[in-house]
Amino acid sequence: MFFGGSLLFVAFLINEWFHPLPFFKPQLFGRRNFAHGLMTLACAVVLLTGVAAIPGQYLAHIHGYRPLQTTPLFLLVAIPLLIRCLRPPPPRTSSRSITVGSWRSDFA
């Protein structure tokens, strides 16, 4: 299954490379900024997946928690973050107030 998917992916990249109007340009990988951006995105996804999975796995294996026992603990963290994300940002007037204002609004 993995071999077949890899083969089809390589065939897709070759097709896109030589197509006059490609869906995705593989030549973009040659640009340093694009490649660094993709590497940063991939690292962020791996990091955030680990942050979400490791505490639950730790509680399950070390302390013997079941998934339904870890849910209230994760909600204690998730609900304040959700409330903070849903709150509208304060009005800003200049670039100086963006830096200082956002710092003050987080701790006020």
C-alpha positions in Angstrom: 0.0 0.0 0.0 2.8 2.4 0.9 4.8 1.4 -2.2 1.8 2.0 -4.4 1.0 5.4 -2.9 4.7 6.4 -3.2 4.7 5.4 -6.9 1.5 7.3 -7.6 2.9 10.4 -5.8 6.1 10.3 -7.9 4.0 9.9 -11.1 1.9 12.9 -10.0 5.0 15.0 -9.4 6.4 14.1 -12.8 3.1 14.9 -14.5 2.9 18.3 -12.8 6.5 19.1 -13.6 5.9 18.8 -17.4 2.3 20.0 -17.6 1.8 23.4 -19.2 -0.8 24.5 -16.6 -0.1 22.5 -13.5 -2.3 22.3 -10.5 0.8 22.5 -8.3 4.3 23.7 -9.4 7.0 21.4 -8.1 9.5 24.0 -9.1 8.4 26.0 -6.1 10.4 23.6 -3.9 13.6 25.1 -5.4 12.8 28.4 -3.7 14.4 28.7 -0.4 11.6 30.7 1.3 9.0 28.2 0.2 11.0 25.2 1.3 11.7 26.8 4.7 8.0 27.6 5.1 7.0 24.0 4.4 9.6 22.7 6.8 8.3 25.1 9.5 4.7 24.0 8.9 5.6 20.3 9.1 7.6 20.9 12.3 4.7 22.8 13.8 2.2 20.1 13.0 4.4 17.4 14.5 5.0 19.5 17.6 1.3 20.4 18.1 0.3 16.7 17.6 2.8 15.7 20.2 1.6 18.3 22.6 -1.9 17.0 22.2 -1.1 13.3 22.4 1.7 13.0 24.9 -0.2 14.0 28.1 -3.1 11.6 27.3 -0.7 8.8 26.6 1.2 9.5 29.8 -1.9 9.5 31.9 -3.1 6.3 30.2 0.1 4.3 30.5 1.6 5.5 33.7 -1.5 6.2 35.8 -3.9 3.8 34.1 -6.4 6.5 33.1 -9.1 5.6 30.5 -9.8 8.2 27.7 -13.1 9.2 29.5 -11.0 10.0 32.6 -8.6 12.3 30.8 -11.3 14.3 29.1 -12.2 16.6 32.1 -8.5 17.3 32.6 -8.1 18.4 29.0 -11.3 20.5 29.2 -9.8 22.4 32.1 -7.1 23.6 29.7 -9.2 23.8 26.5 -12.1 25.9 27.7 -10.1 29.0 28.9 -8.2 28.9 25.6 -11.4 28.8 23.6 -12.9 31.7 25.6 -9.7 33.7 25.0 -9.8 32.9 21.3 -13.4 34.0 21.0 -12.9 37.3 22.7 -12.7 40.2 20.2 -9.3 42.0 20.1 -9.2 45.5 21.6 -9.2 48.4 19.1 -5.8 49.6 18.0 -4.8 52.9 16.5 -1.1 52.8 15.7 1.8 50.4 15.3 3.1 51.3 18.7 -0.2 50.5 20.3 -0.3 47.2 18.5 2.8 46.0 20.3 2.2 47.5 23.7 -1.6 47.2 23.5 -1.6 43.5 22.7 0.9 42.9 25.5 -1.3 44.8 28.0 -4.5 43.1 26.9 -3.1 39.7 27.5 -2.3 40.4 31.1 -5.1 42.8 32.0 
